[in-house]
Amino acid sequence: MDRGEILGLYEWAIGVCFRCATANTATTHLGEIDPPAGDHYDIRACEKCLVELEEERRRYAERTGREYTPGQLGRCEL
């Protein structure tokens, strides 16, 4: 799968990337953090960081003999 196909598996909106801190860029929602203090943090990744995270997932799956399916970042795996 190429970069464009992987990016197409996610929904995008303007936000701040949790990984590189780039603001006002296209990001995808990966999760949320709701600490006891009551604050709410939306975890989002930009296109560049998402592709890097997907590549890390692919390499991990390869090393551990697991199946890799792109487009699963931020989805709960039970």
Secondary structure, DSSP 8 states (H G I E B T S, - for coil): --HHHHHTTS--EEE--TTT---SEEEEEEEEE--TTS--EEEEEEHHHHHHHHHHHHHHHHHHT----TT-TTS---
